Amino acid sequence: MRWIYPLMANRSILKLLLIVNIAGTIYGYYWYGWQLENTPAIFLIFVPDSPTASLFFVFVLIAFLLRKNWPLMEALAIVTLFKYGIWAVMMNILVFVVQGELDPVGYMLIFSHFAMAVQGLLFAPFYRLKLWHLVVTAIWTLHNDIIDYVFFMLPSYQMLDRYIPQIGYFTFWLSILSIGIAYYLCIRQKSFKLEIK
């Protein structure tokens, strides 16, 4: 995979990724708009999961362009990008299974969220995480699961309401997997300096 590192270190590529992620983040918050209008203020920060994940990555990309590392943002980005990227892919596949069809927006969400999950992992060799960054991220991530499945602030897919217990169980273990992947890729493995060109 190291052949791709020079491409990832290209300033033009990083700027393009930044623009794409800013656009995706804005669209994501817009997509959640109706749900946010009906969400109690205390839970607002925990509802728009995917756009918040891409927002974390926006800060990671800004730091890279400034030739810096912001490790807490990196930890939050890799865990939440993978978790919510894969979660959205699976939920849209489940919608297809339940309904027998999926609209164009559903296919777009599958593609965009899969790309979201992959981009966070691709940059893992350049993150500078310490264990405490991952601990804080784990608390954030698991607390978010409690908000979603104890207080029922999860993204609304009405056709999947009868599966909420199973989805909650899946989501918990997806969180654990995401944290474990971040630990393996960013703390156990050797990291590299991203030489921006």
C-alpha positions in Angstrom: 0.0 0.0 0.0 3.0 2.4 0.4 2.8 3.2 -3.3 -0.2 5.4 -2.6 1.6 7.5 0.1 3.1 10.0 -2.3 -0.4 10.6 -3.8 -1.8 11.1 -0.3 0.9 13.6 0.4 0.1 15.7 -2.7 -1.2 19.1 -1.6 -3.7 19.2 -4.5 -5.1 15.9 -3.5 -5.4 16.9 0.1 -7.2 20.2 -0.9 -9.6 18.2 -3.1 -10.3 15.8 -0.2 -10.9 18.8 2.0 -13.4 20.3 -0.4 -15.2 17.0 -0.8 -15.4 16.4 3.0 -16.6 20.0 3.7 -19.3 19.5 1.0 -20.2 16.1 2.4 -20.3 17.5 6.0 -22.6 20.3 5.0 -24.9 18.0 3.0 -24.9 15.6 6.0 -26.1 18.2 8.5 -28.7 19.3 5.9 -29.9 15.7 5.6 -30.3 15.5 9.4 -32.1 18.8 9.4 -35.7 17.5 10.0 -34.5 15.2 12.8 -32.4 17.9 14.5 -35.5 20.1 14.6 -37.2 17.5 16.7 -34.2 16.6 18.9 -33.9 17.9 22.5 -31.0 20.4 22.7 -29.0 18.2 25.1 -28.8 15.5 22.4 -28.1 17.6 19.4 -24.3 17.0 19.2 -24.9 13.2 19.2 -27.5 12.9 16.4 -25.7 13.8 13.1 -23.2 11.0 13.4 -21.8 10.8 9.8 -21.4 14.6 9.2 -19.7 14.9 12.6 -17.3 12.1 11.6 -16.4 13.8 8.4 -16.1 17.1 10.3 -13.4 15.5 12.4 -11.6 14.5 9.2 -11.9 18.0 7.9 -9.8 19.2 10.8 -7.3 16.3 10.2 -6.9 17.5 6.6 -6.5 21.1 7.6 -3.8 20.0 10.0 -2.0 18.1 7.3 -2.1 21.1 5.0 -0.5 23.1 7.8 2.1 20.3 8.1 0.8 19.5 11.6 -0.9 16.6 13.4 -3.9 17.0 15.7 -4.0 13.6 17.3 -7.3 13.8 19.1 -9.0 14.8 15.8 -7.2 11.9 14.1 -8.5 9.4 16.7 -12.0 10.7 16.5 -11.9 10.7 12.7 -10.5 7.2 12.2 -12.9 5.6 14.6 -16.1 7.5 13.7 -15.4 7.5 9.9 -15.1 3.7 9.9 -17.9 3.1 12.3 -20.5 5.3 10.8 -19.3 4.6 7.2 -19.8 0.9 7.7 -23.0 1.4 9.7 -24.7 3.5 7.0 -23.7 0.9 4.3 -25.2 -1.9 6.4 -28.4 0.1 7.2 -29.0 0.9 3.5 -28.4 -2.7 2.6 -30.9 -3.7 5.3 -33.4 -1.2 3.9 -33.0 -2.9 0.5 -33.5 -6.4 2.1 -36.7 -5.2 3.9 -38.2 -3.2 1.1 -36.9 -5.1 -1.9 -35.7 -1.9 -3.4 -33.5 1.2 -2.8 -33.9 4.7 -4.2 -30.9 6.5 -5.8 -30.2 8.4 -2.6 -29.8 5.1 -0.8 -27.2 3.9 -3.4 -25.4 7.3 -3.1 -25.3 6.8 0.7 -23.8 3.4 0.3 -21.1 4.6 -2.0 -20.3 7.8 -0.1 -20.2 6.2 3.3 -18.0 3.3 2.1 -15.6 5.9 0.8 -15.8 7.7 4.1 -14.8 4.6 6.0 -11.9 3.9 3.6 -10.4 7.4 3.6 -10.0 7.4 7.4 -8.1 4.1 7.2 -5.9 5.2 4.3 -4.4 8.0 6.3 -3.9 5.9 9.4 -0.1 5.5 8.9 0.3 9.3 9.3 -1.7 9.7 12.5 0.2 10.4 15.8 -2.2 8.9 18.3 -1.3 8.2 21.9 -3.4 5.8 24.0 -5.2 8.6 25.8 -6.5 10.0 22.5 -8.0 6.6 21.8 -9.5 6.3 25.3 -11.2 9.7 24.9 -12.5 8.6 21.5 -13.7 5.3 22.9 -15.7 7.1 25.6 -17.2 9.5 23.0 -18.1 6.6 20.7 -19.6 4.3 23.3 -21.5 7.2 25.0 -22.9 8.0 21.6 -24.2 4.4 21.3 -26.0 4.9 24.7 -27.6 8.2 23.5 -28.7 6.4 20.3 -30.1 3.2 21.7 -31.1 4.0 25.3 -32.5 7.5 24.6 -33.5 6.5 21.0 -31.7 9.4 19.3 -30.4 7.2 16.5 -30.8 8.2 12.8 -34.4 7.5 11.8 -35.0 4.6 9.4 -38.7 4.0 10.1 -38.9 0.9 8.0 -36.2 -0.6 10.3 -37.8 0.3 13.7 -38.6 -3.4 14.5 -35.0 -4.2 14.3 -33.7 -1.5 16.7 -32.5 -4.0 19.4 -30.5 -6.0 16.8 -29.2 -2.8 15.2 -28.1 -1.5 18.6 -26.3 -4.8 19.4 -24.6 -4.7 16.0 -23.6 -1.0 16.5 -22.1 -1.7 19.9 -19.8 -4.3 18.4 -19.1 -2.2 15.4 -17.9 0.5 17.9 -15.6 -2.0 19.6 -14.2 -3.2 16.2 -13.6 0.5 15.1 -11.7 1.2 18.3 -9.7 -2.0 17.9 -8.8 -1.2 14.3 -7.7 2.3 15.3 -5.5 0.8 18.1 -3.9 -1.7 15.8 -3.3 0.7 12.9 -2.3 3.8 14.8 -0.7 2.7 18.1 0.7 -0.8 17.5 1.9 -0.1 14.0 4.8 2.2 13.1 3.7 5.6 11.9 5.2 7.8 9.2 5.6 11.5 8.6 3.4 12.8 5.9 5.7 14.9 3.6 3.4 17.3 2.0 4.4 18.4 -1.5 
